[in-house]
């Protein structure tokens, strides 16, 4: 039998609801409402001057699946993820292992490698844009060459990868350091007694026990790479012939929703990306049991 609440309990529940009400209202307005509005707008065509929505059913989705630019920008994002993520993980993991040992200046080195994470994206993009400049850039000056780094379609996307890897190393390194410090040293001592080398211990102890953190970094890294927007936008010139090779699908959404005032088609691109990310996440979650080892 359910007991009735006492007046004191009712008063505590009332004040509890009052205190959490701003958070609940904020979630509803800022998180959940935009989700439902985006789904609805994907079935609409924005009216003239970006005002009003006209329901058109699946026309936006039909247009999307026949739009070559959507799949080109998606390919650009996948290509960026496929190259930048493995490089970031490998470099971050090696640095984490090295900086997890006792050494002089360890704190200084950790700070140096983490610095890119605290720098403003716009500032770092402008610095790298200057470094890659063909006429007066630092890279061409040091190497004594004349290469159009950000205007050559064949190598422009690699420049974006380099900047992305440089910016992501620090965050992943800190995550890996946290994971490494949770691994008991007894495992390494037992392995050393059995004659295991450092490389053998790394692949048979460190990697398996670090796999939960690796899984987290891979999953969030893929999602972040597919949502790439700021680097191409700030580093590349949209009039450049290399722009189509680095233009991301997230920027394509921005272009339709805010520059062309076609929020309906922009919302359709967002829904398409949600499905793609959802499929990738589902596959990763299914594969987790096969290679992720929890203590």
N, C-alpha and C positions, 0 to 999 in steps of 0.2 A: 504493500500500500504506500502510495506516494505521500510524503509528509509535506504539509504546507510550510511555506517560508515564513519565518518570523518577521516582524516589522523591521528588526535590525538587518536581517539578511536582505530584505527587499530594498532597504535604504542603501546598503552596500552595492547591490546589483545595479540600482539606479545610477549611483555615482560612477560605478565602473563603466556603464554604458555611456555616460556623459563624457568621461575621459577618453574613451576609445572612439567616440563618434567622429572627431576630426579626421582620424586615420582612416576609418571606414568610408567616410564621405570622400576623402581624397582618393582612395583606391577606386571607388565607383566612378568618380568624375574623370580622373587622370589616367586610369588604367583600363577599366572594364568598358566604359562607354566608348572610348576610341576604338576598341576591338570590334564591337558590334557595328559601329559607324563605318569602319573600314570594310567590313564584310558587306554591308548594305551598299556602300558607294561603288563597290566592285561590280555591281549589277546595274549601275546607273551611268548616264552620260551627263557631264557637267554642262549647265546652261551657258548662255553667252556671258562673257566677262567674268566667268567663274562663279556665277550666281545660279542657284537652283539645281536640282537633280531630276533627271528624267529616267524612269525605270526602263531598261532596254534588255533585260534578261541576260542571256549568255553571250551577247554580241562582243563584249570586251574580252571574254575568254577565248572566243573564236578568233578574234583579231590577234590576240597574244600568241596563240599557237601557230599563226602564220607570219609573225613578225620576226624577221631574221635578226634584227638588232637586239631583241630580247635574248636570243640564244647566243649571240656573239658576246654580249656583255656578261652573260652567265658563264660562258667559256673563259672569259678573261678572269672572272672571280675564282673559278675552279683552278685555273692555271696558277694564279697567284697563291692560292691555298696549298696546292700540291707541291710548290717549290719552297715557299717561305716557311711553312709549318715544320717540315722535317729539319730544315737548316736551323731554325730557331730552337727546336727541341734538342738537337744534337749539341749545338754550341752551349746552350744553357745548362744542359746536364753535365757536360765536361767541366764547365766553369764551377758548377755547384760542387762537384766531386773534389776539384782542386782546392776550392776555397772552404771546404769542410774540414780540411786538415789544419793542424797547428802550423802557423807560419807567421813571419813578421809582416806587419801591415795588412793583416787579413781584413780588418774592418774598413781600411781605406780602399782596398781593392773592391770589396763588396759595394761600397758607396759609389765608386766610379762606374761600375757596371750597371748600377741601379739608376744612375742619374737620368738617362733618357726617359724614364717613366715619369719623372716629376717635371720635365720640360714641357712647355706648351706646344701642342701639335703644330700650330700655325708657325711658331718661331722655328722649330726644328725643320719644318718643311721649307721655309725660306732659306735656311742655312744650307740644306742639302741642294736646293735649287741653284744656289750660288756655286756650290762645290762642283755640280755637274754642268755648269754653264760652258758652252763650247768656246766662247771668245775669251772670257776672263776668269773662267772657273779654276779653282785650286787644283782639282784633279788633273786636268790637262796641263797645267803649269808644272806640277811636280813630275809628271810622267814625260813631259816634253812631246806631247802628241796633240792632234787636233781631231777629236772625236765628238760627234753630235750625240751626247749621251741621252738627252731627253727628247730629242726630235727625230731620232732614227727609229722607225717602227720595229726594227729587229732587236734592239737592245733597250728600248725605253722601259718596257715592262720589267726588265731585270733591275733597272735603277729603282723602281718602286719596291721590288722584292728586297733589295739591299737596305733601303730605308726601313721597311717593315720589320726585317730581321733585327736590325740595329735597335729599333724601338721596343721590340718584344723580348729581347734577351733578359733584361733586368728583372722583369716581373716573373718570368718562368724560372729564372735562377733562384729567386727567393723562395718560390714554391717548392722547388726541388731541394733546396737547403733544409727547409722545414721537414720534408719527407725523409731526408737522409739522417737528420738528427733524431728521428724517431726509431731508427733501426738499431736494435741492441748490438753492442760491440762483441757480444759473446759469439755471435755467428761467425764473425771474421776471425776471432781467435781460434775457434774450433776448426775452421777451414784451414788456417795457417798451420795448425798442428798436423792436419792430414796432408800437408804439402801443397795446398792450393796456392796458386800465384795470384797476384793482384788482378790481372785481367780475368782469370777464371772466376774469382770471387765477385768481380763486378757484374759479369753476365749471369752468374748462378745464385747470387745473393742480393746484390744491390738492385738490379733490374726487377726481379720478381717481387721483392718487398716494396719497391717504389712504384709498382704497376698501378695502384689506385691513384696516385698523384699523376702518373703519366696519362692515365685514362681521362682524368679531369682536364689536364692541359690540352690533350688532343681534342676533346669534345668542345671545349670553349674556344680553342684556337681555330677549329674549322668554322664554327659559327661566326666568330669575329672576322675571319678572312673573307667569308662570303658576304659579310656586311661592309666590306671595305668602301670607304667614301672619301675621307679627308685627304689622304695622300695624293691620289690622282688629281683631285679637285684643286689642291693648293700647289702642287709641284708642276703639273702639266698645263700647257696653254691649249685651250679648246680649239684654237685655229691650227694647231700643229697637226701634221700628217700622221703623227704617232698616237694621237688621241684615241682613235678607234681601237687600238690594241691594248689600252690600259683602262678604258672607260668601264666602270663596274655597273652591275645591274642595280645597285643601290642608287648610284647617280642617275641612272635612267629613270627610276621612280621619282627622284627629286626633279628631274627635268620636266617630266609630264605633269606632276602634281603642282609645282610651284612656278616653273618658267612658262609652260604652255597652258596652265590653268585647267588641265584635264585631270581632275582629281579622281574621276571614275576609273580611267585607265591606269593611273598611278596606283590606286588601291588594288587593282587587278594584279599588277606586278608584285605588290606586297604579298598578296595571297599566294601567288605562285612561289615566291621565296619562302613563305611559311611552310608550304607543302614540301619543298625541296629540303629545307632544314629539318623538318619533321621526319622525313624518310631517312635522312642521314643519321639523325639522333636515334631513331628506332633500330637501325642496323647496328649502330655502336652499342646500344644497350643490350641487344641480343648477343653480341660478340663478347660482352664483358666477362661472362662466366668462363669463357675459354682461355683467357690470358691474364685476367686481373686476379691477383692473389691477395686475400685479406688474411691478416694474422689471426 
